[in-house]
Amino acid sequence: MGRPEKHPDEKRTERHNLRFTIAEMNHVRAQADAAGLDVAEYIRRRAVGYVVPAGTGRRGADPRLIGELNALGNNVNQLARAVHRGSRFTDQWEALAQRVGEILERLLLDEGDD
């Protein structure tokens, strides 16, 4: 099942090239990071007048743990597809659930350190 088709008015088809000084770009990157957004999303939200709250970023989480969690998400998808084809992977599901729990616990501990 794929992502639902967007209405033509919702598709981002228009582009605009901006140029920044190094200092301006460093400032924008810092603001985007503080808001927990990538630079393009931060600029888009500011340009159209959305309020972008500062200080809600992802600073506390270890990027390696997030990457590992994403990789485990891929494993979940692979196992789910196999189960839908009729395969049983009870041991793999249990091991995967345990590993996800360990990573989430480490992420929560990292956030508590801020």
C-alpha positions in Angstrom: 0.0 0.0 0.0 1.6 3.2 -1.1 1.2 6.8 0.0 -2.1 8.4 -1.1 -1.9 10.6 -4.1 -1.7 14.3 -3.2 -4.2 16.8 -4.6 -2.5 18.9 -7.3 -2.7 22.0 -5.0 -0.7 20.1 -2.3 2.2 19.1 -4.6 5.3 21.1 -4.2 6.2 21.8 -7.8 7.5 25.4 -7.6 11.2 26.1 -6.9 13.2 29.1 -6.0 17.0 29.3 -5.7 18.3 31.4 -2.8 21.8 32.5 -2.0 23.0 33.1 1.5 26.3 34.4 3.0 28.2 31.8 5.0 27.1 33.6 8.2 23.5 33.7 7.2 23.5 30.0 6.3 25.2 29.1 9.6 22.5 31.0 11.4 19.7 29.3 9.4 21.2 25.9 10.0 21.4 26.6 13.8 17.8 27.8 13.9 16.6 24.7 11.9 18.5 22.4 14.1 17.1 24.0 17.2 13.6 23.6 15.8 14.3 20.0 14.9 13.8 20.6 11.2 15.9 20.2 8.1 17.0 23.5 6.5 14.6 23.3 3.6 11.6 22.7 5.8 12.6 25.4 8.2 13.0 28.0 5.4 9.7 26.9 3.9 7.8 27.3 7.2 9.3 30.7 7.9 8.7 31.9 4.4 4.9 31.1 4.5 4.5 32.6 8.0 4.3 29.5 10.2 5.5 29.9 13.7 8.6 27.8 14.2 9.1 27.1 17.9 12.8 27.2 19.0 14.3 24.7 21.4 12.3 21.7 20.4 15.0 20.1 18.3 16.5 16.7 18.3 19.7 17.7 20.1 19.6 15.0 22.8 19.3 12.0 20.6 22.5 10.2 19.4 22.3 10.1 15.6 23.9 6.6 15.6 21.0 5.3 17.7 18.5 6.9 15.4 20.2 5.3 12.4 20.1 1.9 14.1 16.4 2.4 14.9 15.7 3.2 11.3 17.6 0.1 10.2 15.5 -2.0 12.6 12.4 -0.4 11.0 13.5 -1.8 7.7 13.8 -5.3 9.4 10.2 -4.9 10.7 9.0 -4.2 7.2 10.8 -7.2 5.8 9.5 -9.5 8.5 6.0 -8.1 8.0 6.1 -8.8 4.3 7.3 -12.4 5.0 4.5 -12.9 7.5 2.0 -11.7 4.9 3.4 -14.3 2.5 2.7 -17.0 5.1 6.1 -17.3 6.8 6.5 -17.4 10.6 9.3 -15.6 12.3 8.4 -15.7 16.0 12.0 -15.8 17.2 13.0 -13.0 14.9 10.1 -10.8 16.0 11.0 -11.3 19.7 14.7 -10.5 19.1 13.8 -7.4 17.1 11.3 -6.2 19.7 14.0 -6.6 22.4 16.6 -4.7 20.4 14.1 -1.9 19.6 13.3 -1.6 23.3 17.0 -1.3 24.2 17.5 1.4 21.6 14.4 3.4 22.7 15.6 3.1 26.3 19.0 4.5 25.4 17.4 7.3 23.4 15.1 8.3 26.3 18.1 8.2 28.7 20.0 10.5 26.3 17.1 13.0 26.2 17.0 13.0 30.0 20.6 14.2 30.1 19.7 17.6 28.5 
